[in-house]
């Protein structure tokens, strides 16, 4: 008998975490649709279509069995050479973190490259990525909610060691909240 697992709770965060993690993609690169995992059913739900003419600059998802400051699984932005199908599980090599405040709450975004994409998997650290990538990310996340009258502040980009700590804390927080 086939058992279907909830993407957040049933998929492991990865054998080589926190350096290489499993990422569950919710939003393909280039999409204007904001999809999220429904916490109850595990199905992919359309949260909204972005109010402005912005497109997600890279694949957006979460690291399973993690719990962030925003009471959701820890977000991850995965750079690939092509958009990836929603609900795809992929190995992602962590290179850094974008730390931001979304409506007053901390909302870290891990930055990673697809481990199995030869077009990007040669990147190992944030410093190797093109500087314009960071400008594009900052601009997208600070502006995409403006027409909804919501404020997002990108505080800083952290290096790999900062990202690894954020992931470790989110794994521990998940264990505290869900494995009682």
JOZIPE-V53809 format. One record per residue. N is the residue number from 1. PSI is psi as a letter, one per 40 degrees, with the letter a starting at -180 (NA if undefined). OMEGA is omega in radians with two decimals (* if undefined). BURIAL is I if it has 9 or more other ideal C-beta (glycine too) atoms within 8 Angstrom, else O. Layout:
<<N/PSI/OMEGA/BURIAL> <N/PSI/OMEGA/BURIAL>>
This chain:
<<1/h/-3.14/O> <2/h/3.07/O> <3/h/3.12/O> <4/h/-3.13/O> <5/i/3.01/O> <6/h/-3.09/O> <7/d/-3.13/I> <8/d/-3.00/I> <9/d/-3.03/I> <10/e/3.14/I> <11/h/3.11/I> <12/i/3.11/O> <13/e/3.03/I> <14/i/-3.12/I> <15/d/-3.09/O> <16/e/3.12/O> <17/i/0.14/I> <18/e/-3.09/I> <19/d/3.06/O> <20/h/-3.06/I> <21/i/2.94/I> <22/h/3.06/I> <23/h/3.02/I> <24/h/-3.08/I> <25/h/3.06/I> <26/d/-3.03/I> <27/h/3.09/I> <28/i/3.02/I> <29/h/3.10/I> <30/e/-3.11/O> <31/i/2.95/I> <32/e/3.13/O> <33/h/3.11/O> <34/h/3.11/I> <35/i/3.01/I> <36/i/3.02/O> <37/h/3.02/I> <38/h/-3.03/I> <39/d/-3.12/O> <40/d/-3.02/O> <41/d/-3.04/O> <42/e/3.10/I> <43/i/3.09/O> <44/h/-3.06/I> <45/h/3.02/O> <46/h/3.11/O> <47/d/3.12/O> <48/i/2.91/O> <49/h/-3.10/O> <50/h/-3.05/I> <51/d/-3.11/O> <52/i/-3.09/O> <53/f/3.11/O> <54/i/3.12/I> <55/i/3.13/I> <56/h/-3.06/I> <57/e/3.04/I> <58/i/-3.13/I> <59/h/-3.02/I> <60/h/3.12/I> <61/a/-3.11/I> <62/i/3.05/I> <63/h/-3.11/I> <64/i/3.13/I> <65/f/3.00/I> <66/i/-3.13/I> <67/h/-3.08/I> <68/i/3.14/I> <69/d/-3.11/O> <70/e/3.12/O> <71/f/3.08/O> <72/i/3.01/O> <73/i/-3.11/I> <74/h/-3.12/I> <75/i/3.08/I> <76/h/3.05/I> <77/h/-3.06/I> <78/h/3.11/I> <79/h/3.09/I> <80/i/3.08/I> <81/e/3.13/O> <82/i/3.02/O> <83/i/-3.10/I> <84/i/-3.14/I> <85/h/3.07/O> <86/i/-3.09/I> <87/e/3.02/I> <88/h/3.02/O> <89/h/-3.14/I> <90/i/3.04/I> <91/h/-3.09/I> <92/h/3.14/I> <93/h/-3.04/I> <94/h/3.10/I> <95/e/-3.13/I> <96/a/-3.11/I> <97/i/2.98/I> <98/h/-3.12/I> <99/h/-3.08/I> <100/i/3.08/I> <101/h/-3.13/I> <102/h/-3.09/I> <103/f/3.05/O> <104/e/-3.13/O> <105/i/3.02/O> <106/h/-3.09/I> <107/g/-3.11/I> <108/i/3.06/I> <109/h/3.06/I> <110/h/3.09/I> <111/h/-3.07/I> <112/i/3.02/I> <113/i/3.13/I> <114/h/-3.10/I> <115/d/-3.08/I> <116/f/3.09/O> <117/h/-3.08/I> <118/e/3.09/O> <119/e/-3.09/O> <120/e/-2.99/I> <121/e/3.04/I> <122/e/3.09/O> <123/h/3.14/I> <124/d/-3.07/O> <125/i/-3.14/I> <126/d/-3.05/I> <127/e/-3.13/O> <128/e/-3.11/O> <129/i/3.14/I> <130/h/-3.13/O> <131/d/-3.12/O> <132/d/3.11/O> <133/d/-3.11/I> <134/d/3.08/I> <135/d/3.14/O> <136/d/3.11/I> <137/d/-3.14/I> <138/d/-3.11/I> <139/d/-3.14/O> <140/d/-3.02/I> <141/d/3.09/I> <142/d/-3.05/I> <143/d/-2.93/I> <144/e/3.12/I> <145/e/-3.06/I> <146/d/-3.13/O> <147/e/3.04/O> <148/e/-3.08/O> <149/f/3.07/O> <150/i/-3.07/O> <151/h/3.07/O> <152/h/3.10/I> <153/h/3.02/O> <154/h/-3.08/I> <155/d/-3.11/O> <156/i/3.01/O> <157/h/-3.14/I> <158/i/-3.11/I> <159/a/-3.09/I> <160/d/-3.10/I> <161/d/3.07/O> <162/d/3.13/I> <163/d/-3.13/I> <164/d/3.09/I> <165/d/3.13/O> <166/d/3.13/I> <167/d/-3.13/I> <168/d/3.12/I> <169/d/-3.13/O> <170/d/3.06/I> <171/d/3.13/I> <172/d/3.12/O> <173/d/3.08/I> <174/d/-3.13/I> <175/d/3.13/O> <176/d/-3.05/I> <177/d/-2.98/O> <178/e/-3.13/I> <179/f/-3.11/O> <180/NA/*/O>>
